[in-house]
Amino acid sequence: MSAASERKYFGTDGVRAVAGEFPLTAAWVMALGAAAGEVLMHGRRSARVVIGKDTRHSGDMLEAALAAGLTSRGVNVVHVGVLPTPGVSYVTRHLGADAGVVISASHNPYEDNGIKFFGADGQKLSDATELDIEAALDRVPTLAPVTGVRMGNVTNHTDAERLYVEYLKSHAPNLRGLRIALDCANGAAYRVAPKVFQAAGADVFAVYTTPDGHNINRGCGSTHLEHLQTIVREGPYDLGVAFDGDADRALFVDSRGNVVHGDHMLLLNARARGESAVVTTIMANMGLEVKLRESGIPLERTAVGDRYVHERLHGQHLHLGGEQSGHILFLDVSPTGDGVLTALLTLASLQKLGTTLDSLHDDLVMFPQTLLNVRVGDKKAIARDDVVQAAVERAEARLSGRGRVNLRPSGTENLIRVMVEGQDSAEIHEIARELAALVEQRGQLGG
């Protein structure tokens, strides 16, 4: 069993839930802070943790509870306020802190929130360290008290945003002459993104820059591109960029209003940067694989989740990877996904190759894809079923390099997701229906 599967509270992207409900209650988060502090202080005389957040109403409560827990174990806390997730990662590294924490639920609605830890290197904590924190949670009620001068303190780093903006500006191409519409999702990038793009010379029109604690991601941001598409298509703009609530991802809209997503960005940046290989997930379109192959660039696939993309990149000493969602990793530039940085580097790659988003969109022809969800009694048993596996092999042989098949259990429901992708739409629909019917049949037999 993997360490990830043993974790009780941490998912692939920290702890996430409805704020105010277990586990994201003030009492539990304070205990989490104490547990994290106990792990950080092990064998040390002092430790320092940076805490940042997005614009959610619940951020203040969770921030205070987490800081109380950390300081109760002797950890010094540095508040940086509202700042994109990658900004917290950057400030953690810049200050030489021992860890960083982001209070955010990314693209989720405002009622949700989450807590995500970074190590001193600005990368997400390892599974092993998260397991250590979970184990320490059980010991919190019995820990010896920390008193007097050994208690931690809290300070506010009022210059954090400026430092992060300067870092982003150092990677920005010259954007003079470009008219760019920005959708800041009423989230953590609402001040940072317009400042950076304007400083780079772009003529910027920014929307969704008035967060009120409740409107983060509401009908806006990278998961709701409709308004940005209309703005760009009907206005005098060359392109649009949308971020999610914590600004660790970005998606583009070309001048015609077409969505330019992570697959497009991986293709462009791989070509412009001369990458030896690209890492993405099983959900990336096969059209990307074909285009990269034409450029002599291999594509490696992982399970869904940027954590797994990061692990493969790091393990293979590669630089570029990501997901269709616009969560792109440039590990030679930053240890974590950064939406504003991704947008800047992608625009730099466009300039280097002398092309446009419109041309990029048209160049990457997406293969038709069919995704069917089949409810079963035991999803793990079906995923291992010999008859189902043999049927998948026959389907892949039938496609003969013109497509691919992927069957995977849902991470949250008793479902098997049957995905078939290929050049012939009618053929992939037929294969998907046949496989779905077999999965349903085998599921009933197994039940």
C-alpha positions in Angstrom: 0.0 0.0 0.0 1.4 3.4 -0.9 2.0 6.2 1.6 -0.6 8.3 -0.2 -3.3 5.7 0.4 -2.4 5.5 4.1 -3.0 9.2 4.8 -6.1 9.9 6.8 -6.5 13.7 6.2 -4.1 14.8 3.5 -5.2 14.3 0.0 -3.1 14.8 -3.2 -3.3 18.6 -2.5 -3.4 19.0 1.2 -6.4 18.9 3.5 -9.6 20.2 1.9 -13.2 20.4 3.1 -16.1 22.7 3.8 -14.7 25.4 6.1 -16.2 25.1 9.6 -17.0 21.4 9.1 -14.7 18.6 10.3 -11.8 18.5 9.7 -11.6 22.3 8.9 -12.9 23.4 12.3 -10.9 25.9 14.3 -10.2 23.3 17.0 -8.9 20.7 14.5 -6.8 23.2 12.5 -5.2 24.4 15.7 -4.3 20.8 16.5 -3.0 20.4 13.0 -0.8 23.4 13.5 0.5 22.0 16.8 1.2 18.6 15.1 3.0 20.3 12.3 4.9 22.4 14.8 6.0 19.3 16.7 7.3 17.7 13.5 9.1 20.9 12.5 10.6 21.5 15.9 11.9 18.0 16.3 15.6 18.4 17.2 15.6 22.2 16.5 15.8 25.2 18.8 13.6 27.3 16.5 11.6 27.1 13.3 9.8 29.6 11.1 6.7 29.1 8.9 5.2 31.4 6.3 1.4 31.5 6.1 -0.5 32.9 3.1 -4.1 32.6 1.9 -6.6 33.3 -0.9 -9.6 35.6 -0.6 -12.1 33.3 1.0 -14.2 34.5 4.0 -13.0 31.5 6.1 -9.3 32.2 5.5 -9.0 34.5 8.6 -10.4 31.9 11.0 -8.2 29.1 9.6 -5.2 31.3 9.5 -5.6 32.3 13.2 -6.2 28.7 14.3 -3.2 27.3 12.4 -0.9 30.1 13.8 -2.1 29.4 17.3 -1.2 25.7 17.0 2.2 26.4 15.4 3.2 29.0 18.0 2.0 26.7 20.8 4.9 24.4 19.9 7.5 27.1 19.6 7.3 27.9 15.9 7.5 31.5 14.7 4.9 32.4 12.2 5.2 35.0 9.3 1.9 36.1 7.8 2.0 37.3 4.2 -1.7 37.9 3.8 -3.5 37.3 0.5 -0.9 35.9 -2.0 -1.0 33.2 -4.8 0.0 29.7 -3.7 3.2 30.0 -5.8 3.9 33.3 -4.1 3.9 31.7 -0.7 6.3 29.0 -2.1 8.6 31.8 -3.4 8.5 33.8 -0.1 9.2 30.7 1.9 12.4 30.1 -0.2 13.3 33.8 -0.2 13.1 34.1 3.6 14.8 30.8 4.2 11.8 29.6 6.2 11.5 26.0 7.3 8.0 25.6 5.8 5.2 27.5 4.1 1.4 27.0 4.3 -1.3 28.1 1.9 -4.9 28.4 3.1 -6.9 27.9 -0.1 -9.2 25.5 -1.9 -8.0 26.5 -5.4 -10.8 26.4 -7.9 -13.5 25.2 -5.5 -16.4 27.4 -4.4 -15.9 29.8 -1.5 -17.5 27.6 1.1 -14.6 25.1 0.7 -11.2 25.8 2.0 -7.9 23.8 2.4 -4.5 23.8 4.0 -1.5 22.9 1.9 2.1 22.7 3.3 5.4 23.5 1.5 8.8 22.4 2.6 11.8 24.8 2.9 12.5 24.2 -0.8 9.0 25.5 -1.8 7.8 22.1 -2.9 4.9 20.2 -1.5 5.7 18.1 1.6 6.5 14.5 0.9 4.0 11.7 1.8 6.3 10.7 4.6 6.3 14.1 6.3 2.5 14.4 5.9 2.2 11.0 7.6 4.5 12.2 10.4 2.2 15.2 10.9 -0.9 12.9 11.0 0.8 10.7 13.5 1.7 13.7 15.7 -2.0 14.8 15.7 -2.8 11.8 17.9 -0.1 13.0 20.4 -1.2 16.6 20.6 -3.4 16.3 23.8 -0.5 14.7 25.7 2.4 16.9 24.6 4.3 18.7 27.2 3.4 22.4 27.3 5.7 25.0 25.7 5.9 28.1 27.9 7.7 31.4 28.4 10.2 32.5 25.8 10.0 29.1 24.1 6.6 30.0 22.6 6.5 31.1 19.0 5.6 34.6 17.9 3.7 36.1 14.9 4.9 38.8 12.5 3.5 40.3 9.3 5.7 40.4 6.2 4.2 43.5 4.5 6.7 43.4 1.6 5.9 39.8 0.5 3.7 40.8 -2.5 6.2 43.3 -3.8 9.0 40.6 -3.6 6.8 38.1 -5.5 5.9 40.7 -8.1 9.5 41.6 -8.7 10.3 37.9 -9.1 7.6 37.5 -11.7 8.7 40.6 -13.6 12.2 39.1 -13.8 10.7 36.4 -16.0 8.4 38.5 -18.1 8.9 39.1 -21.8 8.4 42.5 -23.4 4.6 42.7 -23.9 4.4 46.1 -25.4 1.8 46.4 -28.1 -0.3 43.5 -26.7 -3.8 44.1 -25.5 -4.6 41.5 -22.9 -7.7 40.7 -20.9 -7.2 39.1 -17.5 -9.7 37.2 -15.4 -8.3 37.1 -11.8 -11.2 35.0 -10.4 -11.7 37.3 -7.5 -8.9 35.3 -6.0 -5.3 35.5 -4.8 -4.0 37.0 -8.1 -6.4 40.0 -8.1 -3.6 42.5 -7.4 -0.5 40.6 -8.5 -1.4 39.7 -12.1 -2.5 43.1 -13.3 0.7 44.7 -11.8 3.0 42.2 -13.5 1.4 42.4 -16.9 1.2 46.1 -16.9 4.9 46.4 -15.8 5.8 44.1 -18.7 4.2 46.7 -21.1 0.8 45.1 -21.9 -2.3 47.1 -22.3 -4.3 45.3 -19.6 -8.1 45.0 -19.0 -8.6 43.1 -15.7 -11.9 41.7 -14.6 -13.0 39.9 -11.4 -10.6 41.9 -9.2 -13.0 42.8 -6.4 -13.1 39.9 -4.0 -15.6 40.1 -1.2 -14.8 36.7 0.5 -17.7 35.0 -1.2 -17.3 35.6 -4.9 -14.0 33.7 -5.5 -14.4 31.5 -8.7 -18.1 32.3 -8.9 -18.8 32.3 -12.6 -15.2 33.4 -13.3 -11.7 32.2 -13.4 -10.1 29.3 -15.2 -13.1 27.0 -14.7 -15.6 29.5 -16.0 -14.1 31.0 -19.2 -17.3 32.1 -20.9 -17.2 35.8 -19.9 -13.5 36.1 -20.8 -14.2 34.5 -24.1 -16.9 37.0 -24.9 -14.7 39.9 -23.8 -11.8 38.9 -26.0 -13.9 37.9 -29.0 -16.0 41.1 -29.0 -13.4 43.6 -27.7 -10.1 44.9 -29.0 -7.9 42.2 -27.3 -5.2 40.0 -28.7 -5.8 37.3 -26.0 -7.1 36.6 -22.6 -5.6 34.9 -19.5 -7.6 33.3 -16.7 -6.4 32.2 -13.3 -8.0 30.0 -10.7 -8.6 31.0 -7.1 -5.1 30.5 -5.8 -3.4 31.3 -9.1 -1.3 28.2 -9.5 -2.8 27.6 -13.0 -3.7 29.6 -16.1 -5.6 29.1 -19.2 -5.6 31.3 -22.4 -8.2 32.5 -24.8 -7.1 33.3 -28.3 -8.2 36.4 -30.2 -11.2 34.4 -31.6 -12.4 33.3 -28.2 -11.0 29.7 -28.5 -9.7 28.1 -25.3 -6.0 27.4 -25.3 -5.4 24.8 -22.5 -2.6 22.9 -20.9 -2.0 20.5 -23.8 -1.5 23.5 -26.1 0.9 25.1 -23.6 2.9 22.0 -23.2 3.3 21.6 -27.0 4.4 25.2 -27.4 6.8 25.4 -24.5 8.4 22.0 -25.3 9.2 23.2 -28.8 10.4 26.6 -27.8 12.5 25.3 -24.9 13.9 22.3 -26.7 12.8 19.9 -24.0 14.0 16.3 -24.1 10.7 15.0 -22.9 7.4 16.2 -21.5 5.4 14.7 -18.6 1.6 14.9 -18.4 -1.3 12.7 -17.1 -3.4 10.0 -18.6 -6.0 12.6 -19.4 -3.9 14.6 -21.9 -5.2 14.3 -25.5 -3.5 12.0 -27.8 -3.3 14.8 -30.3 -0.6 16.3 -28.0 1.3 13.0 -28.1 1.3 12.9 -31.9 2.4 16.5 -32.3 5.2 16.1 -29.8 6.3 12.9 -31.6 6.5 14.8 -34.8 8.9 17.2 -33.0 11.0 14.3 -31.7 9.9 14.9 -28.1 8.7 11.8 -26.1 5.6 12.1 -23.9 5.4 10.4 -20.5 2.1 9.9 -18.7 1.3 9.7 -15.0 -1.8 9.3 -12.8 -4.1 12.3 -12.6 -2.7 15.0 -10.3 0.1 17.5 -10.5 1.8 15.8 -7.5 2.5 12.8 -9.8 3.6 14.9 -12.7 6.1 16.6 -10.3 7.4 13.3 -9.0 8.1 12.0 -12.5 9.7 15.2 -13.6 11.9 15.2 -10.5 12.8 11.5 -10.8 13.7 11.8 -14.5 15.5 15.1 -14.1 13.1 16.7 -16.6 11.7 20.3 -16.5 8.4 20.6 -18.3 5.1 18.9 -17.4 1.5 19.6 -16.5 -2.2 19.1 -17.0 -5.0 20.3 -19.3 -6.3 22.4 -16.4 -3.4 24.8 -17.0 -1.3 23.6 -14.0 2.1 23.7 -15.8 5.4 22.9 -14.1 8.7 24.6 -15.2 10.9 23.0 -12.6 14.0 24.7 -13.9 12.3 28.0 -13.0 10.0 27.3 -10.1 9.5 24.2 -7.8 5.7 24.5 -8.0 3.0 25.4 -10.5 2.5 29.2 -11.0 -0.3 30.6 -13.1 1.1 34.0 -13.7 4.6 32.6 -14.4 3.1 30.0 -16.7 1.3 32.8 -18.7 4.5 34.9 -18.9 6.7 32.0 -20.0 4.1 30.8 -22.6 4.0 34.3 -24.1 7.8 34.3 -24.2 7.7 31.0 -26.1 5.2 32.5 -28.6 7.6 35.3 -29.2 10.6 33.0 -29.5 8.8 30.9 -32.2 7.2 33.9 -33.9 3.7 32.4 -33.6 0.3 33.3 -32.1 -2.2 31.6 -29.8 -4.6 31.4 -32.8 -2.0 29.4 -34.8 -1.2 27.2 -31.8 -4.8 26.4 -31.2 -5.3 25.4 -34.9 -2.0 23.4 -35.0 -3.0 21.0 -32.2 -5.9 19.0 -33.5 -7.6 17.3 -30.6 -8.5 13.6 -31.1 -12.2 12.9 -30.4 -12.7 11.4 -26.9 -15.5 9.5 -25.2 -15.8 9.2 -21.5 -18.4 6.8 -19.9 -18.9 6.3 -16.2 -20.0 2.9 -15.1 -21.3 2.3 -11.6 -19.9 -1.0 -10.0 -19.9 -2.7 -6.7 -16.2 -3.1 -6.3 -14.2 -0.7 -8.5 -10.8 -2.2 -7.5 -11.8 -5.7 -8.4 -13.0 -4.6 -11.8 -9.8 -2.7 -12.4 -7.9 -6.0 -11.9 -10.4 -8.2 -13.8 -8.7 -10.4 -16.3 -11.6 -10.4 -18.8 -11.8 -6.6 -18.7 -8.1 -6.3 -19.1 -8.1 -8.6 -22.1 -10.9 -6.6 -23.7 -8.9 -3.4 -23.2 -5.9 -5.0 -24.9 -8.0 -6.1 -27.9 -9.4 -2.5 -28.2 -5.9 -1.0 -28.2 -4.8 -3.5 -30.8 -7.9 -2.5 -32.9 -6.9 1.1 -32.7 -3.3 0.2 -33.7 -1.6 3.4 -32.7 -4.6 5.6 -33.9 -6.0 6.0 -30.4 -5.8 4.8 -26.8 -8.0 3.3 -24.1 -7.9 4.0 -20.4 -10.0 2.5 -17.7 -9.6 3.8 -14.2 -11.5 3.7 -10.9 -12.9 7.0 -9.7 -11.1 8.4 -6.7 -14.3 9.4 -4.9 -17.1 7.1 -6.1 -17.8 3.4 -7.0 -17.3 4.1 -10.7 -15.1 2.9 -13.4 -14.3 5.6 -15.9 -14.0 4.3 -19.5 -12.1 6.6 -21.7 -11.5 5.9 -25.4 -9.7 8.4 -27.7 -8.9 8.2 -31.4 -9.0 9.7 -34.8 -12.3 8.1 -35.8 -15.2 9.4 -33.7 -17.6 6.6 -34.6 -15.1 3.9 -33.9 -14.2 5.2 -30.4 -17.8 5.6 -29.4 -18.4 2.0 -30.4 -15.4 0.7 -28.5 -16.3 2.8 -25.4 -19.9 1.4 -25.4 -18.6 -2.2 -25.7 -16.1 -1.8 -22.9 -18.7 0.0 -20.7 -21.2 -2.8 -21.2 -18.5 -5.4 -20.3 -17.5 -3.5 -17.2 -21.2 -3.3 -16.1 -21.6 -7.0 -16.7 -18.5 -8.0 -14.8 -19.5 -5.6 -12.0 -22.8 -7.4 -11.6 -21.1 -10.8 -11.6 -18.6 -9.6 -9.0 -21.4 -8.1 -6.8 
